[in-house]
Amino acid sequence: MHELSLVKSIIDLLADHAEKNGWHRVSRVTLRIGRMRQVIPDVMKFSFSVAAEGTALEGAELEIIELPLAGRCRACGYAWEEELFSCPKCGSSDSEITHGMELDIDSVEVEDQDAPKDKHSPICNGGR
Ligand SMILES: [Zn+2]
């Protein structure tokens, strides 16, 4: 289950951001993941909810945008966007994958950011 380790690195990164930027609660995280990563979205979501426990990301919704694979022929330079391992143009198998290994954070929605919203009790909001 490599989804868990992927998710953990993302959560570590975002939890760190959350701390620095005063995010108390993150409501949604959108990731862009290339097909070559071979993640199963449902497993990813489940791993996320488990790994997010106890962080500002607890309860956040995880959205996954799957990015297609793309390759390019090293021999003739022809590019394609599907799972091909030999060039449809010249037949060379000397190809490289140009997209599909992405693992990026596309966007993060923060629900409760540090701003003195609660004007009634500015003194007693020191709880963690
Ligand atoms: Zn080619």
Backbone and ligand atoms as CSV (ligand in chain L), in Angstrom:
chain,resi,resn,atom,element,x,y,z
A,1,MET,N,N,0.855,-1.196,0.000
A,1,MET,CA,C,0.000,0.000,0.000
A,1,MET,C,C,0.887,1.242,0.000
A,2,HIS,N,N,1.388,1.613,-1.168
A,2,HIS,CA,C,2.294,2.757,-1.215
A,2,HIS,C,C,1.551,4.079,-1.132
A,3,GLU,N,N,0.224,4.029,-1.284
A,3,GLU,CA,C,-0.576,5.237,-1.139
A,3,GLU,C,C,-0.334,5.904,0.214
A,4,LEU,N,N,-0.213,5.080,1.249
A,4,LEU,CA,C,-0.048,5.630,2.587
A,4,LEU,C,C,1.230,6.448,2.726
A,5,SER,N,N,2.307,5.955,2.139
A,5,SER,CA,C,3.557,6.710,2.262
A,5,SER,C,C,3.515,7.990,1.420
A,6,LEU,N,N,2.841,7.938,0.279
A,6,LEU,CA,C,2.679,9.142,-0.540
A,6,LEU,C,C,1.876,10.189,0.223
A,7,VAL,N,N,0.779,9.700,0.782
A,7,VAL,CA,C,-0.129,10.568,1.504
A,7,VAL,C,C,0.539,11.174,2.739
A,8,LYS,N,N,1.364,10.372,3.389
A,8,LYS,CA,C,2.049,10.859,4.586
A,8,LYS,C,C,2.983,12.015,4.274
A,9,SER,N,N,3.684,11.916,3.142
A,9,SER,CA,C,4.614,12.988,2.798
A,9,SER,C,C,3.843,14.268,2.470
A,10,ILE,N,N,2.676,14.112,1.868
A,10,ILE,CA,C,1.852,15.282,1.550
A,10,ILE,C,C,1.291,15.909,2.826
A,11,ILE,N,N,0.848,15.064,3.712
A,11,ILE,CA,C,0.282,15.571,4.957
A,11,ILE,C,C,1.351,16.254,5.815
A,12,ASP,N,N,2.538,15.661,5.838
A,12,ASP,CA,C,3.643,16.284,6.581
A,12,ASP,C,C,3.893,17.697,6.070
A,13,LEU,N,N,3.910,17.802,4.746
A,13,LEU,CA,C,4.169,19.083,4.105
A,13,LEU,C,C,3.067,20.094,4.425
A,14,LEU,N,N,1.819,19.648,4.299
A,14,LEU,CA,C,0.698,20.552,4.526
A,14,LEU,C,C,0.509,20.901,5.996
A,15,ALA,N,N,0.788,19.946,6.860
A,15,ALA,CA,C,0.660,20.211,8.286
A,15,ALA,C,C,1.681,21.269,8.706
A,16,ASP,N,N,2.829,21.205,8.068
A,16,ASP,CA,C,3.884,22.179,8.318
A,16,ASP,C,C,3.445,23.574,7.842
A,17,HIS,N,N,2.859,23.607,6.659
A,17,HIS,CA,C,2.303,24.845,6.106
A,17,HIS,C,C,1.222,25.399,7.024
A,18,ALA,N,N,0.368,24.492,7.480
A,18,ALA,CA,C,-0.764,24.871,8.316
A,18,ALA,C,C,-0.262,25.575,9.578
A,19,GLU,N,N,0.789,25.001,10.136
A,19,GLU,CA,C,1.337,25.560,11.359
A,19,GLU,C,C,1.916,26.951,11.106
A,20,LYS,N,N,2.654,27.080,10.013
A,20,LYS,CA,C,3.301,28.353,9.713
A,20,LYS,C,C,2.313,29.440,9.319
A,21,ASN,N,N,1.215,29.026,8.666
A,21,ASN,CA,C,0.274,30.018,8.163
A,21,ASN,C,C,-0.963,30.205,9.028
A,22,GLY,N,N,-0.992,29.511,10.136
A,22,GLY,CA,C,-2.119,29.659,11.038
A,22,GLY,C,C,-3.415,29.063,10.515
A,23,TRP,N,N,-3.307,27.938,9.782
A,23,TRP,CA,C,-4.514,27.255,9.329
A,23,TRP,C,C,-4.955,26.331,10.447
A,24,HIS,N,N,-6.173,26.508,10.880
A,24,HIS,CA,C,-6.658,25.621,11.939
A,24,HIS,C,C,-7.343,24.399,11.363
A,25,ARG,N,N,-7.999,24.630,10.252
A,25,ARG,CA,C,-8.721,23.508,9.664
A,25,ARG,C,C,-8.681,23.596,8.139
A,26,VAL,N,N,-8.238,22.533,7.558
A,26,VAL,CA,C,-8.215,22.449,6.103
A,26,VAL,C,C,-9.443,21.649,5.695
A,27,SER,N,N,-10.222,22.170,4.764
A,27,SER,CA,C,-11.460,21.482,4.411
A,27,SER,C,C,-11.318,20.611,3.164
A,28,ARG,N,N,-10.375,20.990,2.290
A,28,ARG,CA,C,-10.242,20.214,1.069
A,28,ARG,C,C,-8.822,20.325,0.504
A,29,VAL,N,N,-8.348,19.207,0.036
A,29,VAL,CA,C,-7.037,19.182,-0.601
A,29,VAL,C,C,-7.207,18.545,-1.976
A,30,THR,N,N,-6.685,19.197,-2.985
A,30,THR,CA,C,-6.750,18.631,-4.330
A,30,THR,C,C,-5.346,18.283,-4.796
A,31,LEU,N,N,-5.187,17.059,-5.214
A,31,LEU,CA,C,-3.883,16.592,-5.681
A,31,LEU,C,C,-3.948,16.264,-7.163
A,32,ARG,N,N,-2.837,16.474,-7.818
A,32,ARG,CA,C,-2.720,16.073,-9.218
A,32,ARG,C,C,-1.737,14.923,-9.283
A,33,ILE,N,N,-2.245,13.785,-9.685
A,33,ILE,CA,C,-1.416,12.582,-9.657
A,33,ILE,C,C,-1.355,11.947,-11.034
A,34,GLY,N,N,-0.163,11.729,-11.492
A,34,GLY,CA,C,0.037,11.098,-12.794
A,34,GLY,C,C,-0.302,9.619,-12.761
A,35,ARG,N,N,-0.748,9.107,-13.880
A,35,ARG,CA,C,-1.149,7.701,-13.978
A,35,ARG,C,C,-0.025,6.716,-13.676
A,36,MET,N,N,1.195,7.136,-13.957
A,36,MET,CA,C,2.322,6.255,-13.694
A,36,MET,C,C,2.513,5.973,-12.208
A,37,ARG,N,N,1.929,6.812,-11.385
A,37,ARG,CA,C,2.019,6.607,-9.932
A,37,ARG,C,C,1.204,5.406,-9.484
A,38,GLN,N,N,0.271,5.030,-10.342
A,38,GLN,CA,C,-0.585,3.871,-10.089
A,38,GLN,C,C,-1.230,3.875,-8.714
A,39,VAL,N,N,-1.795,5.013,-8.360
A,39,VAL,CA,C,-2.498,5.041,-7.086
A,39,VAL,C,C,-3.970,4.720,-7.325
A,40,ILE,N,N,-4.559,4.125,-6.346
A,40,ILE,CA,C,-5.987,3.840,-6.395
A,40,ILE,C,C,-6.658,4.952,-5.593
A,41,PRO,N,N,-7.466,5.786,-6.258
A,41,PRO,CA,C,-8.041,6.949,-5.568
A,41,PRO,C,C,-8.726,6.628,-4.244
A,42,ASP,N,N,-9.489,5.543,-4.206
A,42,ASP,CA,C,-10.192,5.200,-2.966
A,42,ASP,C,C,-9.227,4.854,-1.841
A,43,VAL,N,N,-8.175,4.151,-2.198
A,43,VAL,CA,C,-7.166,3.784,-1.198
A,43,VAL,C,C,-6.453,5.046,-0.726
A,44,MET,N,N,-6.191,5.917,-1.675
A,44,MET,CA,C,-5.539,7.188,-1.387
A,44,MET,C,C,-6.384,8.009,-0.408
A,45,LYS,N,N,-7.675,8.059,-0.660
A,45,LYS,CA,C,-8.580,8.832,0.198
A,45,LYS,C,C,-8.653,8.250,1.600
A,46,PHE,N,N,-8.702,6.939,1.645
A,46,PHE,CA,C,-8.762,6.285,2.939
A,46,PHE,C,C,-7.462,6.519,3.717
A,47,SER,N,N,-6.338,6.350,3.039
A,47,SER,CA,C,-5.041,6.564,3.675
A,47,SER,C,C,-4.935,7.994,4.182
A,48,PHE,N,N,-5.472,8.892,3.384
A,48,PHE,CA,C,-5.426,10.304,3.744
A,48,PHE,C,C,-6.192,10.561,5.043
A,49,SER,N,N,-7.390,10.005,5.119
A,49,SER,CA,C,-8.203,10.259,6.308
A,49,SER,C,C,-7.554,9.675,7.557
A,50,VAL,N,N,-6.860,8.560,7.384
A,50,VAL,CA,C,-6.176,7.937,8.525
A,50,VAL,C,C,-4.958,8.766,8.931
A,51,ALA,N,N,-4.147,9.115,7.913
A,51,ALA,CA,C,-2.902,9.834,8.201
A,51,ALA,C,C,-3.140,11.274,8.656
A,52,ALA,N,N,-4.305,11.821,8.343
A,52,ALA,CA,C,-4.588,13.218,8.691
A,52,ALA,C,C,-5.045,13.383,10.128
A,53,GLU,N,N,-5.347,12.284,10.784
A,53,GLU,CA,C,-5.835,12.367,12.149
A,53,GLU,C,C,-4.853,13.098,13.049
A,54,GLY,N,N,-5.397,14.020,13.804
A,54,GLY,CA,C,-4.568,14.752,14.744
A,54,GLY,C,C,-3.824,15.930,14.136
A,55,THR,N,N,-4.049,16.195,12.843
A,55,THR,CA,C,-3.428,17.353,12.204
A,55,THR,C,C,-4.543,18.321,11.789
A,56,ALA,N,N,-4.140,19.467,11.257
A,56,ALA,CA,C,-5.123,20.456,10.790
A,56,ALA,C,C,-5.910,19.909,9.599
A,57,LEU,N,N,-5.440,18.795,9.065
A,57,LEU,CA,C,-6.092,18.232,7.881
A,57,LEU,C,C,-7.117,17.160,8.222
A,58,GLU,N,N,-7.287,16.935,9.486
A,58,GLU,CA,C,-8.239,15.914,9.895
A,58,GLU,C,C,-9.633,16.259,9.372
A,59,GLY,N,N,-10.265,15.303,8.736
A,59,GLY,CA,C,-11.613,15.509,8.221
A,59,GLY,C,C,-11.670,16.212,6.875
A,60,ALA,N,N,-10.526,16.600,6.356
A,60,ALA,CA,C,-10.507,17.283,5.066
A,60,ALA,C,C,-10.869,16.305,3.947
A,61,GLU,N,N,-11.463,16.846,2.917
A,61,GLU,CA,C,-11.829,16.030,1.780
A,61,GLU,C,C,-10.649,15.980,0.818
A,62,LEU,N,N,-10.389,14.815,0.301
A,62,LEU,CA,C,-9.293,14.685,-0.654
A,62,LEU,C,C,-9.845,14.517,-2.059
A,63,GLU,N,N,-9.401,15.386,-2.927
A,63,GLU,CA,C,-9.824,15.299,-4.317
A,63,GLU,C,C,-8.607,14.920,-5.153
A,64,ILE,N,N,-8.798,14.046,-6.101
A,64,ILE,CA,C,-7.666,13.608,-6.912
A,64,ILE,C,C,-7.943,13.872,-8.386
A,65,ILE,N,N,-7.034,14.572,-8.995
A,65,ILE,CA,C,-7.110,14.786,-10.437
A,65,ILE,C,C,-6.063,13.863,-11.054
A,66,GLU,N,N,-6.523,12.925,-11.826
A,66,GLU,CA,C,-5.581,12.000,-12.446
A,66,GLU,C,C,-5.065,12.580,-13.756
A,67,LEU,N,N,-3.776,12.610,-13.883
A,67,LEU,CA,C,-3.173,13.161,-15.093
A,67,LEU,C,C,-2.776,12.035,-16.032
A,68,PRO,N,N,-3.035,12.241,-17.295
A,68,PRO,CA,C,-2.722,11.186,-18.255
A,68,PRO,C,C,-1.230,11.019,-18.461
A,69,LEU,N,N,-0.948,9.887,-19.020
A,69,LEU,CA,C,0.426,9.574,-19.331
A,69,LEU,C,C,0.806,10.202,-20.673
A,70,ALA,N,N,2.009,10.625,-20.787
A,70,ALA,CA,C,2.465,11.115,-22.075
A,70,ALA,C,C,3.893,10.652,-22.307
A,71,GLY,N,N,4.177,10.367,-23.537
A,71,GLY,CA,C,5.512,9.886,-23.870
A,71,GLY,C,C,6.043,10.580,-25.114
A,72,ARG,N,N,7.305,10.348,-25.333
A,72,ARG,CA,C,7.936,10.989,-26.487
A,72,ARG,C,C,9.001,10.048,-27.037
A,73,CYS,N,N,9.115,10.058,-28.333
A,73,CYS,CA,C,10.103,9.209,-28.988
A,73,CYS,C,C,11.453,9.917,-28.995
A,74,ARG,N,N,12.459,9.201,-28.537
A,74,ARG,CA,C,13.799,9.808,-28.527
A,74,ARG,C,C,14.416,9.824,-29.927
A,75,ALA,N,N,13.932,8.916,-30.766
A,75,ALA,CA,C,14.509,8.809,-32.107
A,75,ALA,C,C,14.006,9.909,-33.044
A,76,CYS,N,N,12.660,10.125,-33.070
A,76,CYS,CA,C,12.139,11.097,-34.023
A,76,CYS,C,C,11.457,12.289,-33.359
A,77,GLY,N,N,11.284,12.226,-32.049
A,77,GLY,CA,C,10.710,13.369,-31.340
A,77,GLY,C,C,9.194,13.413,-31.312
A,78,TYR,N,N,8.552,12.407,-31.904
A,78,TYR,CA,C,7.095,12.348,-31.908
A,78,TYR,C,C,6.575,12.178,-30.470
A,79,ALA,N,N,5.509,12.922,-30.141
A,79,ALA,CA,C,4.964,12.849,-28.786
A,79,ALA,C,C,3.552,12.295,-28.804
A,80,TRP,N,N,3.180,11.583,-27.744
A,80,TRP,CA,C,1.829,11.016,-27.653
A,80,TRP,C,C,1.343,11.086,-26.222
A,81,GLU,N,N,0.030,10.849,-26.093
A,81,GLU,CA,C,-0.570,10.930,-24.763
A,81,GLU,C,C,-1.322,9.677,-24.400
A,82,GLU,N,N,-0.698,8.593,-24.500
A,82,GLU,CA,C,-1.317,7.349,-24.086
A,82,GLU,C,C,-0.198,6.385,-23.708
A,83,GLU,N,N,-0.622,5.202,-23.291
A,83,GLU,CA,C,0.377,4.263,-22.821
A,83,GLU,C,C,0.982,3.498,-23.973
A,84,LEU,N,N,2.002,4.058,-24.561
A,84,LEU,CA,C,2.683,3.426,-25.682
A,84,LEU,C,C,4.148,3.288,-25.326
A,85,PHE,N,N,4.708,2.160,-25.676
A,85,PHE,CA,C,6.116,2.018,-25.369
A,85,PHE,C,C,6.983,1.896,-26.613
A,86,SER,N,N,6.319,1.982,-27.760
A,86,SER,CA,C,7.108,2.138,-28.971
A,86,SER,C,C,6.444,3.221,-29.816
A,87,CYS,N,N,7.224,3.888,-30.599
A,87,CYS,CA,C,6.752,5.045,-31.348
A,87,CYS,C,C,5.794,4.647,-32.470
A,88,PRO,N,N,4.595,5.260,-32.508
A,88,PRO,CA,C,3.661,4.921,-33.591
A,88,PRO,C,C,4.120,5.476,-34.944
A,89,LYS,N,N,5.076,6.348,-34.909
A,89,LYS,CA,C,5.505,6.972,-36.154
A,89,LYS,C,C,6.689,6.239,-36.801
A,90,CYS,N,N,7.705,6.012,-35.992
A,90,CYS,CA,C,8.887,5.369,-36.577
A,90,CYS,C,C,9.138,3.963,-36.034
A,91,GLY,N,N,8.337,3.567,-35.034
A,91,GLY,CA,C,8.466,2.216,-34.508
A,91,GLY,C,C,9.589,2.002,-33.510
A,92,SER,N,N,10.319,3.055,-33.193
A,92,SER,CA,C,11.421,2.931,-32.251
A,92,SER,C,C,10.878,2.682,-30.842
A,93,SER,N,N,11.577,1.850,-30.084
A,93,SER,CA,C,11.139,1.632,-28.708
A,93,SER,C,C,11.956,2.498,-27.751
A,94,ASP,N,N,12.734,3.362,-28.328
A,94,ASP,CA,C,13.533,4.275,-27.506
A,94,ASP,C,C,12.678,5.491,-27.159
A,95,SER,N,N,11.772,5.271,-26.200
A,95,SER,CA,C,10.866,6.355,-25.838
A,95,SER,C,C,11.044,6.713,-24.379
A,96,GLU,N,N,10.571,7.888,-24.059
A,96,GLU,CA,C,10.637,8.304,-22.659
A,96,GLU,C,C,9.258,8.775,-22.219
A,97,ILE,N,N,9.023,8.646,-20.935
A,97,ILE,CA,C,7.758,9.117,-20.379
A,97,ILE,C,C,7.950,10.557,-19.940
A,98,THR,N,N,7.132,11.433,-20.500
A,98,THR,CA,C,7.300,12.852,-20.175
A,98,THR,C,C,6.297,13.327,-19.130
A,99,HIS,N,N,5.156,12.638,-19.031
A,99,HIS,CA,C,4.176,12.962,-18.008
A,99,HIS,C,C,3.605,11.683,-17.448
A,100,GLY,N,N,3.159,11.782,-16.211
A,100,GLY,CA,C,2.559,10.606,-15.612
A,100,GLY,C,C,3.146,10.314,-14.237
A,101,MET,N,N,4.258,10.967,-13.910
A,101,MET,CA,C,4.885,10.777,-12.609
A,101,MET,C,C,4.569,11.924,-11.642
A,102,GLU,N,N,3.629,12.766,-12.029
A,102,GLU,CA,C,3.321,13.922,-11.186
A,102,GLU,C,C,2.739,13.509,-9.828
A,103,LEU,N,N,3.055,14.292,-8.863
A,103,LEU,CA,C,2.423,14.165,-7.552
A,103,LEU,C,C,2.488,15.570,-6.960
A,104,ASP,N,N,1.500,16.367,-7.345
A,104,ASP,CA,C,1.519,17.776,-6.965
A,104,ASP,C,C,0.290,18.135,-6.151
A,105,ILE,N,N,0.480,19.125,-5.328
A,105,ILE,CA,C,-0.661,19.669,-4.613
A,105,ILE,C,C,-1.243,20.761,-5.501
A,106,ASP,N,N,-2.467,20.538,-5.962
A,106,ASP,CA,C,-3.105,21.489,-6.867
A,106,ASP,C,C,-3.677,22.667,-6.086
A,107,SER,N,N,-4.449,22.387,-5.071
A,107,SER,CA,C,-4.999,23.463,-4.258
A,107,SER,C,C,-5.390,22.958,-2.881
A,108,VAL,N,N,-5.478,23.903,-1.973
A,108,VAL,CA,C,-5.846,23.594,-0.599
A,108,VAL,C,C,-6.894,24.616,-0.170
A,109,GLU,N,N,-7.991,24.126,0.362
A,109,GLU,CA,C,-8.999,25.044,0.883
A,109,GLU,C,C,-8.922,25.051,2.394
A,110,VAL,N,N,-8.765,26.252,2.923
A,110,VAL,CA,C,-8.642,26.396,4.365
A,110,VAL,C,C,-9.938,26.975,4.905
A,111,GLU,N,N,-10.464,26.308,5.898
A,111,GLU,CA,C,-11.741,26.741,6.437
A,111,GLU,C,C,-11.567,27.743,7.569
A,112,ASP,N,N,-10.611,27.514,8.390
A,112,ASP,CA,C,-10.464,28.329,9.597
A,112,ASP,C,C,-9.031,28.814,9.714
A,113,GLN,N,N,-8.829,29.991,9.209
A,113,GLN,CA,C,-7.493,30.562,9.204
A,113,GLN,C,C,-7.377,31.589,10.327
A,114,ASP,N,N,-6.158,31.813,10.762
A,114,ASP,CA,C,-5.941,32.771,11.838
A,114,ASP,C,C,-6.358,34.181,11.446
A,115,ALA,N,N,-7.499,34.559,11.933
A,115,ALA,CA,C,-7.987,35.920,11.768
A,115,ALA,C,C,-8.946,36.073,12.927
A,116,PRO,N,N,-8.884,37.185,13.619
A,116,PRO,CA,C,-9.715,37.305,14.829
A,116,PRO,C,C,-11.201,37.404,14.493
A,117,LYS,N,N,-11.766,36.255,14.101
A,117,LYS,CA,C,-13.185,36.193,13.753
A,117,LYS,C,C,-14.043,36.322,14.988
A,118,ASP,N,N,-13.625,35.600,16.013
A,118,ASP,CA,C,-14.402,35.555,17.244
A,118,ASP,C,C,-14.021,36.736,18.132
A,119,LYS,N,N,-14.766,37.796,17.978
A,119,LYS,CA,C,-14.407,39.016,18.694
A,119,LYS,C,C,-14.856,38.996,20.147
A,120,HIS,N,N,-15.666,38.020,20.491
A,120,HIS,CA,C,-16.184,37.989,21.857
A,120,HIS,C,C,-15.126,37.581,22.868
A,121,SER,N,N,-14.281,36.678,22.462
A,121,SER,CA,C,-13.327,36.180,23.451
A,121,SER,C,C,-11.907,36.168,22.905
A,122,PRO,N,N,-11.352,37.332,22.694
A,122,PRO,CA,C,-9.998,37.370,22.135
A,122,PRO,C,C,-8.937,36.805,23.082
A,123,ILE,N,N,-9.291,36.723,24.354
A,123,ILE,CA,C,-8.301,36.283,25.329
A,123,ILE,C,C,-8.309,34.759,25.498
A,124,CYS,N,N,-9.484,34.194,25.427
A,124,CYS,CA,C,-9.512,32.755,25.708
A,124,CYS,C,C,-9.588,31.894,24.465
A,125,ASN,N,N,-8.754,32.176,23.488
A,125,ASN,CA,C,-8.710,31.269,22.345
A,125,ASN,C,C,-7.333,30.609,22.198
A,126,GLY,N,N,-6.714,30.408,23.331
A,126,GLY,CA,C,-5.381,29.833,23.291
A,126,GLY,C,C,-5.341,28.322,23.253
A,127,GLY,N,N,-6.507,27.690,23.261
A,127,GLY,CA,C,-6.545,26.224,23.277
A,127,GLY,C,C,-6.019,25.642,21.998
A,128,ARG,N,N,-5.473,24.448,22.100
A,128,ARG,CA,C,-4.940,23.787,20.923
A,128,ARG,C,C,-5.989,22.924,20.285
L,1,ZN,ZN,ZN,9.681,7.844,-33.372
